[in-house]
Amino acid sequence: MEIKTLRIGDDELINVPADEKTLADLGIANADIPAILAEAKQAQLLSQCMHARSFSYQSESDGLAFDYLAALAEFGENSEATQEAKAAWLQARTTIKARYPKPE
């Protein structure tokens, strides 16, 4: 796990290993280390969630979005085919979001 950016005084460090020893060696106060590590863990979980969602959108819902857009262009917004395609696309997105909830 890494800390993408860490500001220490006027310096900004990038891709800092997120472990107690490294942070202590950089002069971070022991009392501040747990909060920094918790924030790094939260960022990692969010990143994993977003990558998983992105992959799932591409493989499961993007095709349905194209089906919806094609139906919209061919039949218009109020047609049954368009509404069914839109519902299928939005349901796929909702399913993916439920499968990969954002960390709290």
LUMFI-823365 format. One record per residue: chain; x, y, z of N, C-alpha, C, O in turn. Coordinates in Angstrom, 3 decimals, always signed. Layout:
chain	n.u	n.v	n.w	ca.u	ca.v	ca.w	c.u	c.v	c.w	o.u	o.v	o.w
A	X	Y	Z	X	Y	Z	X	Y	Z	X	Y	Z
...
***
This chain:
chain	n.u	n.v	n.w	ca.u	ca.v	ca.w	c.u	c.v	c.w	o.u	o.v	o.w
A	+0.857	-1.165	+0.000	+0.000	+0.000	+0.000	+0.904	+1.229	+0.000	+1.942	+1.260	+0.661
A	+0.488	+2.233	-0.752	+1.255	+3.471	-0.850	+0.376	+4.680	-0.550	-0.846	+4.655	-0.697
A	+1.052	+5.725	-0.127	+0.396	+7.022	+0.046	+0.733	+7.799	-1.214	+1.903	+8.070	-1.483
A	-0.286	+8.160	-1.991	-0.041	+8.811	-3.286	+0.739	+10.106	-3.132	+1.734	+10.320	-3.824
A	+0.295	+10.966	-2.232	+1.034	+12.206	-1.959	+1.024	+12.455	-0.457	+0.016	+12.263	+0.223
A	+2.163	+12.884	+0.030	+2.312	+13.171	+1.459	+3.080	+14.466	+1.590	+4.200	+14.593	+1.096
A	+2.470	+15.428	+2.260	+3.126	+16.718	+2.454	+3.760	+16.738	+3.839	+3.103	+16.496	+4.851
A	+5.053	+17.032	+3.852	+5.807	+17.182	+5.099	+6.489	+18.546	+5.015	+7.450	+18.734	+4.268
A	+5.976	+19.480	+5.789	+6.495	+20.841	+5.716	+6.220	+21.413	+4.338	+5.074	+21.431	+3.888
A	+7.265	+21.882	+3.662	+7.119	+22.430	+2.313	+7.335	+21.381	+1.230	+7.206	+21.674	+0.041
A	+7.661	+20.167	+1.639	+7.945	+19.108	+0.678	+6.706	+18.253	+0.422	+5.925	+17.970	+1.330
A	+6.549	+17.857	-0.825	+5.476	+16.936	-1.179	+6.121	+15.672	-1.733	+6.825	+15.705	-2.743
A	+5.869	+14.568	-1.059	+6.421	+13.286	-1.463	+5.329	+12.499	-2.179	+4.149	+12.621	-1.851
A	+5.733	+11.686	-3.163	+4.757	+10.877	-3.878	+5.090	+9.400	-3.726	+6.252	+9.017	-3.589
A	+4.046	+8.582	-3.755	+4.180	+7.127	-3.680	+5.032	+6.672	-2.502	+5.990	+5.915	-2.661
A	+4.670	+7.142	-1.339	+5.379	+6.803	-0.103	+4.837	+5.472	+0.425	+3.622	+5.323	+0.555
A	+5.701	+4.505	+0.730	+5.207	+3.262	+1.326	+4.422	+3.567	+2.611	+4.868	+4.339	+3.460
A	+3.271	+2.956	+2.729	+2.400	+3.225	+3.877	+2.675	+2.210	+4.978	+1.935	+1.243	+5.160
A	+3.741	+2.454	+5.694	+4.031	+1.622	+6.865	+4.587	+2.523	+7.967	+5.138	+3.592	+7.703
A	+4.428	+2.066	+9.192	+4.795	+2.875	+10.353	+6.266	+3.276	+10.341	+6.593	+4.428	+10.624
A	+7.150	+2.345	+10.019	+8.579	+2.640	+10.068	+8.957	+3.731	+9.070	+9.697	+4.656	+9.404
A	+8.452	+3.620	+7.855	+8.771	+4.638	+6.844	+8.277	+6.008	+7.275	+8.997	+7.001	+7.164
A	+7.049	+6.057	+7.765	+6.498	+7.348	+8.191	+7.270	+7.914	+9.376	+7.525	+9.116	+9.436
A	+7.639	+7.062	+10.307	+8.427	+7.522	+11.457	+9.797	+8.018	+10.988	+10.288	+9.038	+11.471
A	+10.412	+7.296	+10.049	+11.716	+7.704	+9.512	+11.641	+9.047	+8.793	+12.628	+9.779	+8.721
A	+10.464	+9.362	+8.266	+10.282	+10.650	+7.590	+10.007	+11.790	+8.570	+9.893	+12.949	+8.169
A	+9.902	+11.451	+9.858	+9.697	+12.471	+10.876	+8.250	+12.725	+11.233	+7.938	+13.717	+11.891
A	+7.360	+11.843	+10.810	+5.946	+11.984	+11.169	+5.798	+11.599	+12.638	+6.357	+10.596	+13.081
A	+5.054	+12.387	+13.380	+4.822	+12.105	+14.797	+4.064	+10.786	+14.948	+3.140	+10.503	+14.186
A	+4.459	+9.987	+15.930	+3.818	+8.691	+16.170	+2.312	+8.820	+16.343	+1.561	+7.931	+15.940
A	+1.871	+9.910	+16.935	+0.437	+10.110	+17.158	-0.319	+10.328	+15.837	-1.519	+10.062	+15.765
A	+0.369	+10.809	+14.795	-0.268	+11.099	+13.512	-0.272	+9.904	+12.561	-1.039	+9.883	+11.599
A	+0.566	+8.925	+12.820	+0.731	+7.802	+11.892	-0.552	+6.991	+11.705	-0.892	+6.693	+10.560
A	-1.288	+6.614	+12.760	-2.503	+5.817	+12.535	-3.513	+6.496	+11.612	-4.126	+5.829	+10.778
A	-3.694	+7.782	+11.745	-4.649	+8.496	+10.892	-4.180	+8.506	+9.442	-4.988	+8.357	+8.524
A	-2.889	+8.679	+9.235	-2.339	+8.680	+7.875	-2.503	+7.296	+7.240	-2.875	+7.186	+6.072
A	-2.225	+6.249	+8.007	-2.375	+4.887	+7.493	-3.842	+4.556	+7.208	-4.152	+3.896	+6.216
A	-4.737	+5.014	+8.075	-6.170	+4.780	+7.854	-6.642	+5.477	+6.586	-7.432	+4.921	+5.823
A	-6.163	+6.681	+6.363	-6.523	+7.421	+5.154	-5.985	+6.718	+3.911	-6.672	+6.647	+2.891
A	-4.764	+6.199	+3.990	-4.179	+5.473	+2.869	-4.964	+4.199	+2.575	-5.175	+3.854	+1.412
A	-5.393	+3.506	+3.611	-6.188	+2.291	+3.438	-7.520	+2.623	+2.792	-7.976	+1.905	+1.902
A	-8.144	+3.700	+3.228	-9.417	+4.131	+2.661	-9.248	+4.462	+1.173	-10.085	+4.086	+0.353
A	-8.179	+5.156	+0.833	-7.907	+5.495	-0.571	-7.688	+4.233	-1.397	-8.139	+4.150	-2.539
A	-7.002	+3.256	-0.826	-6.775	+1.996	-1.526	-8.092	+1.266	-1.776	-8.318	+0.762	-2.877
A	-8.960	+1.203	-0.771	-10.248	+0.536	-0.921	-11.117	+1.227	-1.976	-11.780	+0.561	-2.770
A	-11.110	+2.552	-1.980	-11.879	+3.295	-2.967	-11.336	+3.034	-4.367	-12.108	+2.844	-5.307
A	-10.036	+3.024	-4.506	-9.414	+2.755	-5.803	-9.780	+1.365	-6.308	-10.105	+1.194	-7.483
A	-9.729	+0.373	-5.426	-10.101	-0.988	-5.815	-11.563	-1.054	-6.247	-11.900	-1.715	-7.229
A	-12.415	-0.371	-5.513	-13.835	-0.331	-5.845	-14.048	+0.288	-7.226	-14.791	-0.256	-8.043
A	-13.409	+1.403	-7.484	-13.600	+2.103	-8.747	-13.051	+1.289	-9.920	-13.642	+1.285	-11.000
A	-11.936	+0.606	-9.716	-11.394	-0.250	-10.786	-12.339	-1.418	-11.061	-12.581	-1.757	-12.219
A	-12.869	-2.031	-10.016	-13.794	-3.148	-10.187	-15.065	-2.682	-10.901	-15.570	-3.365	-11.792
A	-15.568	-1.529	-10.507	-16.755	-0.991	-11.169	-16.476	-0.711	-12.642	-17.276	-1.057	-13.510
A	-15.340	-0.084	-12.914	-14.997	+0.257	-14.288	-14.947	-0.989	-15.173	-15.497	-0.998	-16.275
A	-14.289	-2.030	-14.689	-14.209	-3.277	-15.444	-15.610	-3.856	-15.670	-15.939	-4.288	-16.775
A	-16.421	-3.860	-14.625	-17.768	-4.420	-14.735	-18.655	-3.581	-15.649	-19.452	-4.129	-16.411
A	-18.524	-2.260	-15.580	-19.305	-1.423	-16.499	-18.955	-1.786	-17.942	-19.842	-1.949	-18.780
A	-17.660	-1.912	-18.224	-17.229	-2.211	-19.587	-17.748	-3.557	-20.059	-18.181	-3.695	-21.203
A	-17.704	-4.548	-19.182	-18.075	-5.891	-19.613	-19.569	-6.195	-19.480	-20.074	-7.093	-20.154
A	-20.280	-5.462	-18.626	-21.671	-5.806	-18.365	-22.694	-4.747	-18.766	-23.808	-5.096	-19.156
A	-22.350	-3.474	-18.680	-23.400	-2.471	-18.908	-23.167	-1.566	-20.113	-24.125	-0.997	-20.634
A	-21.937	-1.416	-20.568	-21.700	-0.512	-21.692	-22.429	-0.974	-22.958	-22.963	-0.154	-23.704
A	-22.451	-2.283	-23.196	-23.188	-2.798	-24.346	-24.668	-2.473	-24.261	-25.306	-2.165	-25.268
A	-25.208	-2.543	-23.056	-26.616	-2.199	-22.856	-26.857	-0.703	-23.080	-27.922	-0.304	-23.552
A	-25.869	+0.115	-22.740	-25.990	+1.557	-22.995	-26.056	+1.820	-24.496	-26.833	+2.659	-24.953
A	-25.239	+1.100	-25.256	-25.272	+1.262	-26.712	-26.605	+0.780	-27.287	-27.139	+1.381	-28.219
A	-27.140	-0.316	-26.720	-28.450	-0.785	-27.154	-29.512	+0.281	-26.898	-30.382	+0.520	-27.735
A	-29.428	+0.909	-25.744	-30.377	+1.977	-25.408	-30.243	+3.150	-26.376	-31.244	+3.663	-26.878
A	-29.010	+3.572	-26.636	-28.805	+4.703	-27.540	-29.279	+4.373	-28.961	-29.833	+5.233	-29.646
A	-29.066	+3.143	-29.396	-29.536	+2.737	-30.728	-31.061	+2.756	-30.776	-31.646	+3.236	-31.746
A	-31.704	+2.236	-29.732	-33.172	+2.245	-29.685	-33.696	+3.672	-29.637	-34.701	+3.994	-30.271
A	-33.018	+4.515	-28.892	-33.421	+5.918	-28.797	-33.359	+6.580	-30.174	-34.280	+7.297	-30.565
A	-32.274	+6.337	-30.903	-32.125	+6.937	-32.225	-33.142	+6.376	-33.219	-33.665	+7.105	-34.062
A	-33.415	+5.077	-33.111	-34.298	+4.438	-34.089	-35.778	+4.633	-33.790	-36.570	+4.892	-34.696
A	-36.154	+4.507	-32.511	-37.571	+4.499	-32.162	-38.059	+5.731	-31.416	-39.266	+5.942	-31.306
A	-37.147	+6.546	-30.902	-37.542	+7.718	-30.136	-37.611	+7.417	-28.653	-37.604	+6.258	-28.236
A	-37.678	+8.467	-27.871	-37.583	+8.348	-26.414	-38.773	+7.633	-25.780	-38.612	+6.974	-24.753
A	-39.947	+7.747	-26.360	-41.146	+7.219	-25.718	-41.522	+5.807	-26.138	-42.539	+5.282	-25.684
A	-40.725	+5.185	-26.994	-41.094	+3.842	-27.447	-40.847	+2.811	-26.346	-40.023	+3.014	-25.454
A	-41.567	+1.721	-26.430	-41.425	+0.652	-25.447	-40.029	+0.026	-25.524	-39.425	-0.281	-24.496
A	-39.525	-0.158	-26.738	-38.192	-0.758	-26.916	-37.113	+0.106	-26.268	-36.187	-0.406	-25.640
A	-37.243	+1.409	-26.428	-36.274	+2.332	-25.831	-36.356	+2.292	-24.316	-35.328	+2.259	-23.640
A	-37.550	+2.294	-23.783	-37.723	+2.270	-22.328	-37.204	+0.961	-21.730	-36.608	+0.967	-20.653
A	-37.425	-0.156	-22.417	-36.915	-1.440	-21.938	-35.390	-1.482	-21.974	-34.753	-1.992	-21.052
A	-34.812	-0.941	-23.048	-33.347	-0.913	-23.170	-32.738	-0.015	-22.089	-31.710	-0.346	-21.499
A	-33.386	+1.117	-21.840	-32.896	+2.030	-20.798	-32.984	+1.370	-19.424	-32.051	+1.468	-18.626
A	-34.097	+0.701	-19.149	-34.275	+0.032	-17.859	-33.232	-1.067	-17.661	-32.697	-1.229	-16.564
A	-32.944	-1.821	-18.722	-31.937	-2.893	-18.622	-30.563	-2.309	-18.340	-29.819	-2.839	-17.515
A	-30.221	-1.222	-19.018	-28.917	-0.571	-18.820	-28.793	-0.037	-17.397	-27.794	-0.283	-16.721
A	-29.814	+0.697	-16.942	-29.756	+1.281	-15.599	-29.765	+0.207	-14.519	-29.123	+0.371	-13.482
A	-30.487	-0.895	-14.748	-30.492	-1.997	-13.780	-29.108	-2.636	-13.696	-28.661	-2.996	-12.607
A	-28.432	-2.779	-14.820	-27.073	-3.339	-14.817	-26.140	-2.433	-14.017	-25.323	-2.921	-13.236
A	-26.251	-1.143	-14.203	-25.411	-0.196	-13.447	-25.711	-0.274	-11.950	-24.792	-0.266	-11.132
A	-26.979	-0.349	-11.596	-27.366	-0.446	-10.191	-26.837	-1.731	-9.568	-26.379	-1.727	-8.425
A	-26.897	-2.822	-10.310	-26.392	-4.108	-9.831	-24.885	-4.035	-9.577	-24.398	-4.547	-8.569
A	-24.160	-3.407	-10.478	-22.710	-3.266	-10.331	-22.385	-2.403	-9.110	-21.497	-2.744	-8.328
A	-23.093	-1.299	-8.948	-22.852	-0.430	-7.789	-23.140	-1.162	-6.484	-22.444	-0.960	-5.489
A	-24.159	-2.007	-6.488	-24.467	-2.778	-5.273	-23.414	-3.844	-5.010	-23.096	-4.141	-3.858
A	-22.878	-4.415	-6.073	-21.842	-5.450	-5.923	-20.527	-4.864	-5.408	-19.798	-5.505	-4.652
A	-20.242	-3.635	-5.833	-19.011	-2.959	-5.432	-19.330	-1.629	-4.757	-19.107	-0.573	-5.348
A	-19.844	-1.662	-3.537	-20.190	-0.396	-2.858	-18.929	+0.390	-2.504	-17.878	-0.182	-2.217
A	-19.062	+1.693	-2.531	-17.935	+2.543	-2.121	-17.695	+2.340	-0.626	-18.640	+2.232	+0.156
A	-16.434	+2.289	-0.244	-16.139	+2.125	+1.202	-16.584	+3.365	+1.970	-16.585	+4.484	+1.457
A	-16.958	+3.120	+3.211	-17.418	+4.233	+4.059	-16.262	+4.897	+4.746	-16.456	+5.852	+5.499
***
